[in-house]
Structures are given as structure tokens and as C-alpha cells.
Amino acid sequence: MNGAADEAQAIYAGVQDFIRKPFDPALLVRRVGRMIRLRGDRPRHVDLRTALAIDCELAAPPNAMARQMH
């Protein structure tokens, strides 16, 4: 495979970004900056316990939550 084929295969597999080697340092800086801008508003860290609690609350039917409170 070559760089173009590797990139095409990676994009087909669902990667968010791909940089061929050897890479241009300026391109790397632009790509990293883009990722930071796209994800800058997301929380930096959520511990597993909190993430699971949030998921359980979202997945539970409304009346199930009311039963837990009584």
C-alpha cells in the first residue's frame, strides 16, 4: 500500500483524521488546532462512575426513577 491507499482505507474504516508520513509539521499543527477547536467545549474528564450514573438516568423510564426516590 502507499500513503493514499492507507488514507483511503482509514477513512473508509471511520477514522476522524489521518496524516500521512512523512508529514508537514505545519499541517500537523493545523490539524491538532482544528481538533481542539472542535472539541474545546467538551468536558475534559468524566470519571467512569459519573458517566455510568448519567447513562443509567437517561436509560431509565421516568416512572422507574420515581420508584427509586420513595
QUIQUIWO-V720614 format. One record per residue. RES is the residue in three letters. PHI is phi in degrees with one decimal (999 if undefined). PSI is psi as a letter, one per 20 degrees, with the letter a starting at -180 (NA if undefined). Layout:
RES_PHI_PSI / RES_PHI_PSI
This chain:
MET_999_q / ASN_-118.0_a / GLY_-58.3_g / ALA_-67.1_g / ALA_-68.1_g / ASP_-60.6_g / GLU_-63.8_g / ALA_-61.9_g / GLN_-65.7_g / ALA_-65.1_g / ILE_-64.5_g / TYR_-61.8_h / ALA_-77.6_i / GLY_105.0_j / VAL_-64.7_q / GLN_-84.4_h / ASP_-159.6_q / PHE_-148.9_p / ILE_-123.5_p / ARG_-75.0_q / LYS_-104.4_q / PRO_-69.8_q / PHE_-107.5_q / ASP_-85.2_p / PRO_-55.9_h / ALA_-64.8_h / LEU_-63.9_g / LEU_-60.2_g / VAL_-62.4_g / ARG_-64.4_g / ARG_-66.2_g / VAL_-64.0_g / GLY_-59.5_g / ARG_-62.7_g / MET_-63.4_h / ILE_-64.6_g / ARG_-64.0_g / LEU_-67.4_h / ARG_-111.1_j / GLY_-64.1_h / ASP_-89.9_i / ARG_-79.8_q / PRO_-62.8_q / ARG_-72.4_h / HIS_-154.0_p / VAL_-129.3_p / ASP_-70.4_q / LEU_-58.5_g / ARG_-60.6_g / THR_-65.3_g / ALA_-60.9_g / LEU_-67.8_h / ALA_-64.6_g / ILE_-64.3_g / ASP_-61.7_g / CYS_-66.5_h / GLU_-65.1_h / LEU_-71.8_h / ALA_-84.5_h / ALA_-75.2_p / PRO_-64.2_q / PRO_-56.6_g / ASN_-71.6_h / ALA_-68.3_h / MET_-65.1_h / ALA_-65.6_h / ARG_-65.1_h / GLN_-68.9_h / MET_-77.3_i / HIS_-88.5_NA
